[in-house]
Amino acid sequence: MIYGLVMEIMVYYKNVVLIRVTIYVIYINLLLQVSYNIMMNVYACGGSYKEAAQLFNEMQRDGLSPDSFTYLTLVRGYAAGKKYMEAEEAISLMKKQGGVGISPTCAHYNVLLSAYAKTGVLEDVERVYELLIAAGLSPDVACYQTMLRFYLDYGYVDKGVSLFESISDSGGAKSDRFIMSAAVHLYRAAGLSTKAQGVLTCMNSLGIPFLKIRLA
């Protein structure tokens, strides 16, 4: 009887130690994950995509799995370094992570959208926007802003008007200052003064100040 009790106590403490060790290992891995993500973000924000990519590979060699933020940082680094295809490949790799995949968010695609928008290449910008839609995502306010800013900057008035009206029809971002101000500018540029005034009236009723935006 005493022997059995001793064995139970030993098993209990063994399990307690095992649980503590497991928790400790998980804690250390989380710290390492966060550390890698922070360092990658520092390099990415500075456009040092090579260093960010190196850390991305090192963390996997250390047995750590990249998470959504890791990939966002990697995409940001490639985009800042004007390595647009590599940024797209990072999003594709993300979808295959661990055989199950990590779903990209609007934030991942918007980094790429913003990068391509700076090049002024319409085909690339609209292609990435379509990739976002094809991924089953609904564009968020940041994505709409990026697209409208691009259309304004490069004089694609009709496309800008069409996008705003699709946003309006879907009920998205009605109270966003930039989006509504952009609509006024686009309508005016398209010679649609009545619609422009309608948006201005709506902004005034909502207490949203009009934003002056430079047109191409």
Legacy VTK file of the C-alpha trace (Angstrom):
# vtk DataFile Version 3.0
C-alpha trace
ASCII
DATASET POLYDATA
POINTS 216 float
0.000 0.000 0.000
2.785 2.431 0.941
4.701 1.435 -2.177
1.668 2.198 -4.340
1.222 5.584 -2.678
4.878 6.432 -3.233
4.556 5.483 -6.909
1.487 7.689 -7.286
3.331 10.616 -5.725
6.312 10.071 -8.012
4.089 9.917 -11.081
2.285 13.063 -9.930
5.472 15.062 -9.483
6.851 13.701 -12.733
3.776 14.981 -14.527
4.019 18.317 -12.761
7.650 18.683 -13.826
6.774 17.646 -17.384
3.969 20.205 -17.532
6.264 22.926 -16.189
8.971 22.071 -18.707
6.410 22.089 -21.524
5.086 25.489 -20.440
8.638 26.810 -20.195
9.486 25.581 -23.704
6.310 27.152 -25.109
7.130 30.408 -23.325
10.684 30.462 -24.682
9.433 29.731 -28.210
6.933 32.562 -27.963
9.686 34.935 -26.854
11.866 33.804 -29.756
8.950 34.219 -32.177
8.284 37.749 -30.964
11.997 38.585 -31.077
12.317 37.389 -34.673
9.190 39.322 -35.699
10.456 42.521 -34.079
13.866 42.281 -35.736
12.340 41.435 -39.105
10.037 44.432 -38.819
12.971 46.741 -38.053
14.779 45.587 -41.196
11.607 45.590 -43.302
10.667 49.157 -42.401
14.150 50.227 -43.449
13.876 48.439 -46.786
16.544 45.880 -45.812
14.677 42.977 -47.371
17.731 40.710 -47.545
18.239 40.841 -43.788
14.506 40.335 -43.176
14.481 37.299 -45.483
17.568 35.900 -43.749
15.845 36.126 -40.361
12.760 34.508 -41.879
14.876 31.504 -42.889
16.766 31.418 -39.590
13.625 31.292 -37.484
12.430 28.244 -39.400
15.794 26.550 -38.900
15.271 27.187 -35.194
12.046 25.212 -35.395
9.706 28.212 -35.282
6.748 28.589 -37.625
6.161 32.013 -39.196
2.815 33.551 -38.288
0.626 36.115 -40.059
2.660 39.045 -38.721
5.916 37.402 -39.824
4.642 37.218 -43.385
3.270 40.754 -43.234
6.739 41.926 -42.239
8.373 39.914 -45.016
5.972 41.346 -47.616
6.618 44.835 -46.255
10.369 44.341 -46.552
10.220 43.139 -50.139
7.817 45.922 -51.078
10.044 48.578 -49.496
12.987 47.130 -51.407
10.967 47.211 -54.658
11.096 43.419 -54.908
7.464 43.159 -55.908
7.482 39.628 -57.284
9.176 38.348 -54.133
6.459 40.068 -52.088
3.797 38.270 -54.108
5.650 34.977 -53.675
5.705 35.534 -49.897
1.913 35.758 -49.902
1.698 32.589 -52.001
4.082 30.817 -49.594
1.961 31.980 -46.698
-1.055 30.145 -48.106
0.940 26.890 -48.082
2.460 27.287 -44.606
2.622 23.965 -42.783
0.491 22.216 -45.387
-2.591 23.970 -44.003
-1.754 27.543 -44.843
-2.254 30.921 -43.219
-4.947 33.097 -44.741
-3.637 36.466 -45.963
-5.518 39.530 -44.757
-6.314 42.834 -46.433
-3.238 44.244 -44.689
-0.942 41.840 -46.594
-2.463 42.751 -49.944
-2.601 46.466 -49.179
1.164 46.561 -48.635
1.537 45.139 -52.122
-1.158 47.435 -53.542
0.557 50.501 -52.115
3.922 49.408 -53.494
2.589 48.841 -56.996
0.610 52.090 -56.820
3.877 54.005 -56.498
5.052 52.513 -59.812
2.021 53.908 -61.610
1.397 50.645 -63.474
-2.380 50.254 -63.710
-2.313 46.590 -64.727
-0.304 45.519 -61.679
-2.411 47.523 -59.228
-5.692 46.154 -60.544
-4.283 42.626 -60.753
-3.350 42.651 -57.057
-6.754 44.119 -56.192
-8.387 41.236 -58.054
-6.143 38.766 -56.198
-7.484 40.194 -52.952
-11.059 39.651 -54.120
-10.239 36.157 -55.409
-8.840 35.288 -51.967
-12.354 35.739 -50.587
-11.587 39.030 -48.859
-13.716 42.154 -48.803
-11.519 45.224 -49.289
-11.199 47.303 -46.135
-11.036 51.088 -45.865
-7.240 51.114 -46.303
-7.495 49.165 -49.579
-10.222 51.466 -50.901
-8.107 54.484 -49.980
-5.080 53.057 -51.785
-7.061 52.392 -54.957
-8.778 55.785 -54.992
-5.485 57.555 -54.263
-3.927 55.734 -57.213
-6.774 56.639 -59.576
-6.562 60.285 -58.458
-2.768 60.463 -58.754
-2.687 59.063 -62.268
-5.868 60.570 -63.678
-8.012 57.440 -63.987
-11.166 59.424 -63.279
-13.727 57.024 -64.730
-12.217 54.080 -62.861
-12.190 56.091 -59.652
-15.838 57.058 -60.062
-16.775 53.444 -60.775
-14.931 52.215 -57.685
-16.517 54.813 -55.421
-19.988 53.951 -56.660
-19.362 50.261 -56.022
-18.186 51.155 -52.496
-21.272 53.288 -51.993
-23.607 50.587 -53.305
-22.120 48.048 -50.905
-22.495 50.442 -47.979
-18.768 50.436 -47.263
-16.792 53.347 -45.804
-19.540 55.957 -46.147
-18.175 58.015 -43.284
-14.508 57.959 -44.305
-13.206 61.471 -44.928
-10.666 60.565 -47.607
-12.984 58.298 -49.584
-15.841 60.797 -49.648
-13.542 63.732 -50.446
-11.959 61.694 -53.243
-15.433 61.048 -54.641
-16.139 64.794 -54.776
-12.893 65.438 -56.661
-13.524 62.544 -59.045
-17.103 63.583 -59.781
-15.975 67.149 -60.452
-13.197 65.939 -62.757
-15.743 63.804 -64.612
-18.075 66.784 -65.025
-20.667 65.297 -62.659
-21.204 68.376 -60.499
-24.629 67.298 -59.229
-23.227 64.042 -57.833
-20.251 65.910 -56.379
-22.617 68.276 -54.568
-24.643 65.319 -53.338
-21.588 63.786 -51.665
-20.627 67.171 -50.185
-24.123 67.570 -48.749
-23.859 64.099 -47.214
-20.458 64.971 -45.698
-21.825 68.170 -44.198
-24.782 66.330 -42.663
-22.372 63.842 -41.077
-20.045 66.574 -39.859
-17.163 65.340 -42.042
-14.817 68.158 -43.204
-13.939 68.204 -46.903
-10.358 67.255 -47.744
-8.547 69.005 -50.584
-6.690 66.423 -52.666
-4.199 67.043 -55.451
-5.348 65.671 -58.800
-3.141 64.455 -61.656
LINES 1 217
216 0 1 2 3 4 5 6 7 8 9 10 11 12 13 14 15 16 17 18 19 20 21 22 23 24 25 26 27 28 29 30 31 32 33 34 35 36 37 38 39 40 41 42 43 44 45 46 47 48 49 50 51 52 53 54 55 56 57 58 59 60 61 62 63 64 65 66 67 68 69 70 71 72 73 74 75 76 77 78 79 80 81 82 83 84 85 86 87 88 89 90 91 92 93 94 95 96 97 98 99 100 101 102 103 104 105 106 107 108 109 110 111 112 113 114 115 116 117 118 119 120 121 122 123 124 125 126 127 128 129 130 131 132 133 134 135 136 137 138 139 140 141 142 143 144 145 146 147 148 149 150 151 152 153 154 155 156 157 158 159 160 161 162 163 164 165 166 167 168 169 170 171 172 173 174 175 176 177 178 179 180 181 182 183 184 185 186 187 188 189 190 191 192 193 194 195 196 197 198 199 200 201 202 203 204 205 206 207 208 209 210 211 212 213 214 215
